[in-house]
C-alpha cells in the first residue's frame, strides 16, 4: 500500500500540463496565486512576473505584456480549453520580452 501512495505522489508531482497557482489557475486576486492574478481576464488568470523565459515554468513563456508575465504555450485553441476549461481563451501568437513570437493562451 505504501508503494501505491509513493507512485501516486510521484505521478502528481511530475505533471506539468495545465493550470497551476503559478500559471493558468483561475483567481479573484493575487492571494489566489503564487504571484499575480490578471483579474481582468476571463475567470482570472494566475501568472508570474518575469523578465525572461527562464523565470517561467517549462510549459510557459515570458510575454511582453502587463510588464512581463508568464503565459501557457499552446498549439491550438482546443489545447487552451483543455488547459483552462474555458471557451474564453484562444491560442494566439504574442511576442516575448526578446521580441520572439510564441503561441500562447490569451483571452478571446
C-alpha positions as CSV (number, residue, x, y, z in Angstrom):
1,X,0.0,0.0,0.0
2,X,2.9,2.4,0.8
3,X,4.2,1.8,-2.7
4,X,0.9,2.9,-4.2
5,X,0.9,6.2,-2.3
6,X,4.5,6.9,-3.4
7,X,3.5,6.2,-7.0
8,X,0.5,8.5,-6.8
9,X,2.6,11.2,-5.2
10,X,5.3,10.9,-7.9
11,X,2.8,11.0,-10.8
12,X,1.1,14.0,-9.3
13,X,4.3,15.9,-8.6
14,X,5.7,15.4,-12.1
15,X,2.6,16.6,-14.1
16,X,3.3,19.9,-15.7
17,X,0.4,20.4,-18.2
18,X,-2.4,22.8,-17.5
19,X,-3.0,25.4,-14.9
20,X,-1.3,25.8,-11.5
21,X,-1.2,28.5,-8.9
22,X,1.9,29.8,-10.8
23,X,0.4,30.0,-14.3
24,X,-3.1,29.4,-15.5
25,X,-5.3,28.8,-12.5
26,X,-8.5,30.8,-12.1
27,X,-8.3,33.6,-9.5
28,X,-10.0,36.6,-8.0
29,X,-7.0,38.4,-6.6
30,X,-3.2,38.0,-6.1
31,X,-3.8,35.9,-2.9
32,X,-5.2,33.1,-5.0
33,X,-1.9,32.8,-6.9
34,X,1.7,32.1,-6.3
35,X,2.5,35.7,-7.6
36,X,-0.1,37.6,-9.6
37,X,-3.7,37.4,-10.7
38,X,-4.8,39.0,-14.0
39,X,-8.3,39.6,-12.7
40,X,-9.4,41.4,-15.8
41,X,-9.0,38.1,-17.8
42,X,-12.0,35.7,-18.1
43,X,-12.2,33.8,-14.7
44,X,-9.0,35.5,-13.7
45,X,-5.5,34.1,-14.6
46,X,-2.7,33.3,-12.2
47,X,0.7,34.2,-13.6
48,X,4.2,35.1,-12.6
49,X,6.1,38.4,-13.2
50,X,9.1,37.7,-15.4
51,X,12.0,39.3,-17.2
52,X,12.9,36.3,-19.3
53,X,11.6,32.8,-20.3
54,X,13.8,31.3,-17.6
55,X,11.6,32.9,-15.0
56,X,8.6,30.8,-16.2
57,X,7.7,27.1,-15.7
58,X,8.7,24.8,-18.6
59,X,5.2,25.0,-20.2
60,X,5.1,28.8,-20.3
61,X,7.0,31.8,-21.8
62,X,7.5,35.4,-20.7
63,X,5.3,37.5,-22.8
64,X,5.9,41.3,-23.2
65,X,2.5,42.2,-21.7
66,X,1.4,43.6,-18.3
67,X,5.1,44.4,-17.6
68,X,6.2,40.8,-18.4
69,X,4.1,37.8,-17.4
70,X,4.3,34.1,-17.9
71,X,1.7,32.6,-20.3
72,X,0.9,29.0,-21.2
73,X,2.3,27.8,-24.5
74,X,-0.2,26.1,-26.9
75,X,-0.5,24.6,-30.4
76,X,-4.2,25.3,-30.9
77,X,-7.2,26.8,-29.2
78,X,-8.6,23.4,-28.2
79,X,-5.5,23.0,-26.1
80,X,-6.3,26.3,-24.2
81,X,-9.8,25.0,-23.5
82,X,-8.3,21.7,-22.2
83,X,-5.7,23.6,-20.0
84,X,-8.0,26.3,-18.7
85,X,-11.5,24.7,-19.0
86,X,-12.8,27.9,-20.6
87,X,-14.0,28.8,-24.1
88,X,-13.0,32.4,-23.5
89,X,-9.3,31.7,-24.4
90,X,-7.7,31.0,-27.7
91,X,-4.2,30.1,-28.9
92,X,-2.6,33.2,-30.5
93,X,0.9,34.4,-31.1
94,X,2.4,37.0,-28.9
95,X,5.9,38.5,-28.6
96,X,8.2,37.5,-25.7
97,X,10.5,40.0,-24.0
98,X,13.1,39.3,-26.6
99,X,10.7,40.0,-29.5
100,X,10.4,36.3,-30.5
101,X,6.9,35.1,-31.3
102,X,5.2,32.2,-29.3
103,X,1.7,30.7,-29.4
104,X,0.1,31.2,-26.0
105,X,-3.4,31.0,-24.5
106,X,-4.9,34.5,-24.3
107,X,-8.5,35.9,-23.8
108,X,-10.7,35.6,-26.9
